[in-house]
Amino acid sequence: MNLDLLIAELVAGKTAALARAISVVENTRPGFERLLGEVHRSLGRARRIGVTGPPGAGKSTLVERLVAQYRSAGLKVAVVAVDPTSPFTGGALLGDRIRMESIALDQGVYIRSMASRGSLGGLATTTREVCDLLDAAGFDRILVETVGVGQSELDVGRMADSTVLVLVPESGDGIQTLKSGVMEIADIFVVNKADRTGADKLRQEIEVTLGIRRGNAFRHVRAHHGRADGQAVRPMVKRPGRPADRSLRAASSQFDRPTNPPPDRPTAWDQPVTLTSAVKNEGVTDLIAALDRHHDWLNQSGELEQRRRRRLLERTREVVDRATRKWVWEETRAEQLISERLDEVAQGRVSPYELAQDVLEELKQGEKI
């Protein structure tokens, strides 16, 4: 494989080169780290959007609708669809792309299906690196659809600029919206299949939960007696030379008006909750508008740069971890040292922790093959 030619064709946007490059990275073939290192200088153009949610929430159909809208605006779009790997056979039915057949033949769309390969975070291990290749190839939007997740698969929140959490009316009761985990990483909430009973109720429960976390859940809810914030409202008194008394509603509304933040401190992002029906192609325009608003906020607040810096920090640590593991098991006597004393561990004379500490001490002293 001519790696220099592959890199040149990839940056030029050739689809065949992109497919070959992804295979090289996904299978960690020789030269994959050099390939990623060379394309690093070409990154930063694409917006990375993560789409996550429980199985059956309609993520694939919603992604298909998003792609169609972006294509109508003339943007190049890439989709990385992650499907679960079988714990028994190691295989995967890459079924997400079956639902995207209407966009599969579009020359401005690239769809790559990936297996989760046992990853516990909802994404394949190399998903972020594949996104780098797509970014370098000149795509404007990269949509990453995770494997159907529960409450603790949070990898998507660390790799995306914007994270969309897709829920459906059957996602559970109000207690589910209060739980930590995936409910906390979303930048935008989507209640899909909104034509079903309970969609409005779920949206209200999510909005209340978001308000509780921000500390203003009941700021606009009028108390039985008094202001919306629970304090008593003094009666309005007619004064000479002043207009007629205002109503209590008008009087209390002045206390509900949010104060302006200091000019050097941008307003925090308030996660919107949108209703969609992906099958009917309803509400998708509102979702795209919310994504655009979030991207504008990321730029204005400086959060976009911070998120990407954190992403690079995590990536560097992952590369160091991967290289360290490879060195320990392939270039040192660690495996042999463990095998030689495994009987002691089995007989209870040495614990795994003591043996591991002994192995590390020997490695620190330069015990190599």
C-alpha positions in Angstrom: 0.0 0.0 0.0 1.3 3.4 -1.0 0.4 5.4 2.1 1.4 8.8 0.6 -0.8 8.3 -2.4 -3.7 7.1 -0.2 -3.4 10.2 2.0 -3.3 12.5 -1.1 -6.4 10.9 -2.6 -8.2 11.0 0.8 -7.6 14.7 1.2 -8.7 15.2 -2.4 -12.1 13.7 -1.4 -11.9 10.5 -3.5 -14.5 8.0 -2.1 -12.4 4.8 -2.9 -9.4 6.2 -1.0 -11.7 7.1 2.0 -13.1 3.6 2.1 -9.6 2.1 2.0 -8.3 4.5 4.7 -11.2 3.6 7.0 -10.5 -0.1 6.6 -6.8 0.5 7.5 -7.8 2.4 10.6 -10.6 0.2 11.7 -8.4 -2.9 11.4 -5.3 -1.2 12.8 -3.2 -2.2 9.9 0.4 -1.2 9.7 0.8 2.5 9.1 -2.6 3.5 10.4 -1.2 5.8 13.1 0.9 7.6 10.5 -2.2 7.9 8.3 -4.1 9.6 11.2 -1.1 11.7 12.0 -0.9 13.1 8.5 -4.6 14.0 8.2 -4.6 15.7 11.6 -3.6 19.0 9.9 -6.7 18.9 7.8 -9.2 18.6 10.6 -11.7 21.1 12.1 -14.1 21.9 9.2 -16.9 19.4 9.8 -19.5 19.6 12.5 -19.7 16.4 14.5 -23.2 15.5 15.6 -23.9 12.5 17.8 -27.3 10.9 17.8 -28.0 8.5 20.7 -31.0 6.9 22.4 -32.6 3.6 23.3 -33.3 0.9 20.8 -36.4 1.5 18.7 -36.4 5.3 19.3 -36.2 5.9 15.5 -32.6 7.1 15.4 -31.8 5.7 11.9 -35.0 7.2 10.4 -34.3 10.5 12.0 -30.7 10.5 10.8 -32.0 9.8 7.3 -34.3 12.8 7.5 -31.5 15.0 8.8 -29.2 14.0 5.9 -31.9 14.8 3.3 -32.4 18.3 4.8 -28.6 18.9 4.8 -28.3 17.7 1.3 -31.1 20.0 0.2 -28.9 22.8 1.5 -25.9 21.6 -0.6 -23.9 20.2 2.2 -21.8 17.0 2.0 -22.8 14.6 4.8 -21.2 11.5 6.2 -22.9 9.0 8.5 -21.2 6.6 10.9 -23.8 4.0 12.0 -22.7 1.7 14.9 -24.5 -1.6 15.4 -24.1 -4.1 18.2 -21.7 -7.0 18.0 -22.9 -10.5 18.9 -21.2 -11.7 22.1 -21.5 -15.3 20.8 -20.4 -15.1 17.1 -18.5 -11.8 17.0 -20.6 -10.8 14.0 -23.0 -7.9 13.5 -26.1 -7.2 11.4 -25.4 -3.8 10.1 -29.0 -3.0 9.8 -29.0 0.8 10.4 -28.1 1.5 6.8 -31.1 -0.6 5.6 -33.3 2.3 6.8 -31.2 4.8 4.9 -31.6 3.4 1.4 -33.3 6.5 0.1 -30.0 8.5 0.6 -27.5 5.6 0.0 -27.1 6.4 -3.7 -26.5 10.2 -3.3 -23.0 11.1 -4.3 -22.8 13.7 -1.6 -23.5 11.2 1.1 -21.1 8.6 2.6 -22.5 6.0 4.9 -20.2 3.7 6.9 -21.5 1.0 9.2 -19.4 -0.2 12.0 -19.8 -2.9 14.7 -19.4 -1.9 18.3 -16.9 -4.8 18.7 -17.7 -5.2 22.4 -17.3 -1.5 23.4 -19.3 -0.7 26.5 -19.7 3.0 25.7 -22.1 2.8 22.8 -19.4 3.4 20.1 -16.8 1.3 18.4 -13.3 1.9 19.7 -12.1 3.5 16.4 -15.2 5.6 15.7 -13.5 8.9 16.6 -10.6 8.1 14.3 -12.9 7.3 11.5 -14.6 10.7 12.0 -11.2 12.3 11.6 -10.8 10.6 8.2 -14.3 11.9 7.2 -13.4 15.4 8.3 -10.2 15.3 6.3 -12.1 14.1 3.3 -14.1 17.4 3.2 -17.5 16.5 4.6 -19.5 19.4 6.2 -21.6 17.3 8.6 -20.7 14.0 10.3 -23.6 12.2 11.9 -22.7 9.5 14.4 -25.5 7.2 15.3 -24.7 5.1 18.3 -25.8 1.6 19.1 -29.0 1.6 21.0 -28.0 2.7 24.5 -29.2 2.6 28.0 -28.3 5.1 30.8 -24.5 4.9 31.1 -23.2 4.7 27.5 -21.7 8.2 27.3 -18.9 7.9 24.7 -20.9 9.9 22.2 -20.9 13.0 24.5 -17.1 13.0 24.4 -16.7 12.7 20.6 -19.4 15.1 19.3 -19.7 18.8 19.1 -23.5 18.5 19.6 -25.2 15.5 21.2 -28.8 14.7 20.3 -30.7 12.3 22.7 -33.7 10.7 21.0 -36.5 9.4 23.2 -40.0 8.2 22.6 -43.2 8.3 24.6 -42.5 4.7 25.7 -39.1 5.7 27.2 -40.5 5.5 30.8 -42.1 7.7 33.4 -40.9 11.0 34.9 -38.4 9.2 37.1 -36.4 8.2 34.1 -35.9 11.9 33.1 -34.5 12.6 36.6 -31.8 10.0 36.4 -28.1 10.8 35.8 -26.1 9.4 32.9 -27.2 9.8 29.3 -29.9 12.4 30.3 -27.0 14.7 31.4 -24.9 14.7 28.2 -27.6 15.8 25.8 -27.3 19.2 24.2 -30.7 18.7 22.5 -33.6 16.4 23.4 -35.8 14.9 20.8 -39.2 13.3 21.5 -39.6 11.2 18.4 -42.8 9.5 17.3 -44.6 12.6 18.6 -47.9 11.5 17.0 -48.2 8.9 19.7 -50.0 9.4 23.0 -47.8 10.7 25.8 -45.4 12.8 23.7 -46.4 16.1 25.1 -46.3 14.7 28.7 -42.8 13.4 28.1 -41.6 16.7 26.8 -43.0 18.5 29.8 -41.3 16.0 32.2 -38.0 16.6 30.4 -38.4 20.4 30.6 -39.2 20.2 34.3 -36.2 18.0 34.9 -33.9 20.4 33.0 -35.4 23.3 35.1 -34.7 21.4 38.3 -31.1 21.0 37.3 -30.8 24.6 36.5 -32.5 25.6 39.7 -35.4 27.4 38.0 -38.0 24.7 37.4 -40.8 26.6 39.0 -39.7 30.1 38.5 -42.6 30.9 36.2 -45.2 28.9 38.2 -47.4 31.2 40.2 -47.8 30.4 43.8 -51.2 30.1 45.5 -50.6 33.5 47.1 -47.9 35.8 45.9 -45.2 36.0 43.4 -43.9 33.2 41.1 -40.9 32.8 43.3 -43.0 32.3 46.4 -42.6 35.8 47.9 -45.6 37.9 48.8 -46.7 40.6 46.4 -47.5 43.9 47.9 -50.8 45.4 46.7 -50.4 48.1 44.1 -51.3 51.6 45.4 -52.6 54.4 43.2 -50.2 57.4 43.4 -50.9 60.9 42.1 -49.6 61.5 38.6 -49.1 57.9 37.8 -51.0 55.6 35.4 -53.8 53.3 36.7 -52.8 50.4 38.8 -51.4 47.4 36.9 -52.8 44.0 37.5 -51.1 41.6 39.8 -50.1 39.5 36.8 -48.3 42.4 35.3 -46.7 43.2 38.6 -45.4 39.8 39.2 -44.1 39.4 35.6 -41.3 41.9 36.3 -39.8 39.6 38.8 -39.8 36.7 36.3 -37.8 38.6 33.8 -34.3 37.1 33.7 -31.4 39.4 34.4 -28.8 40.1 31.7 -25.6 38.2 32.2 -22.3 40.1 32.4 -20.9 40.9 28.9 -17.8 38.8 29.6 -19.8 35.8 30.7 -21.9 34.1 28.0 -25.3 32.7 28.9 -25.4 29.0 29.6 -26.9 26.7 27.0 -30.5 25.8 27.7 -31.2 22.4 26.2 -34.3 22.6 24.0 -36.8 19.7 23.7 -38.2 19.2 20.2 -41.0 17.0 19.0 -40.5 15.1 15.8 -42.1 12.3 13.8 -39.3 11.1 11.6 -41.5 8.7 9.6 -43.8 11.6 8.7 -40.8 14.0 8.2 -42.3 16.4 10.8 -40.2 18.5 13.2 -36.9 17.9 11.4 -36.5 21.5 10.4 -36.9 22.6 14.0 -34.2 20.1 15.1 -31.8 21.4 12.5 -32.5 25.0 13.7 -31.7 23.9 17.2 -28.5 22.3 16.1 -27.5 25.5 14.3 -28.3 27.6 17.4 -26.2 25.2 19.5 -23.3 25.5 17.1 -23.5 29.3 17.3 -23.5 29.2 21.1 -20.5 26.9 21.0 -18.6 29.4 18.9 -19.7 32.5 20.9 -19.0 31.0 24.3 -15.7 29.4 23.4 -17.1 26.0 24.4 -16.4 24.5 20.9 -12.7 25.1 21.2 -12.7 23.7 24.8 -14.6 20.6 23.7 -12.2 19.9 20.9 -9.2 20.4 23.2 -10.7 17.9 25.6 -11.2 15.5 22.7 -7.6 15.8 21.7 -6.5 15.3 25.3 -8.5 12.1 25.5 -7.3 10.9 22.1 -3.6 11.5 23.1 -4.1 9.5 26.3 -5.8 6.7 24.4 -2.9 6.5 21.9 -0.5 6.4 24.8 -2.5 3.6 26.5 -2.7 1.6 23.3 1.0 1.9 22.6 1.8 1.0 26.3 -0.4 -2.1 26.2 1.2 -3.2 22.9 4.7 -2.7 24.3 4.0 -4.5 27.6 2.5 -7.6 26.0 4.5 -7.8 22.8 8.0 -6.5 23.7 8.5 -7.3 27.3 8.6 -10.5 29.4 5.4 -9.6 31.2 3.4 -12.6 29.8 6.3 -15.0 30.6 6.7 -13.6 34.2 3.0 -14.1 34.9 3.0 -17.6 33.5 6.0 -18.6 35.6 4.3 -17.7 38.8 0.7 -18.4 38.0 0.7 -21.6 40.1 1.6 -19.4 43.2 -1.5 -17.3 42.5 -3.7 -20.3 42.0 -2.5 -21.8 45.3 -3.2 -18.6 47.2 0.4 -17.9 48.1 0.5 -14.7 46.0 -2.3 -12.4 45.1 -2.8 -11.1 41.5 -2.1 -7.6 42.9 1.2 -8.7 44.4 2.3 -10.5 41.2 1.3 -7.5 39.0 3.3 -5.2 41.3 6.3 -7.5 40.9 6.0 -7.6 37.2 5.8 -3.8 37.0 8.9 -3.5 39.2 10.8 -5.8 36.9 9.6 -3.8 33.8 10.7 -0.6 35.4 14.2 -2.1 35.9 14.4 -2.8 32.1 13.4 -6.5 32.0 12.8 -7.0 28.3 13.0 -10.0 26.0 
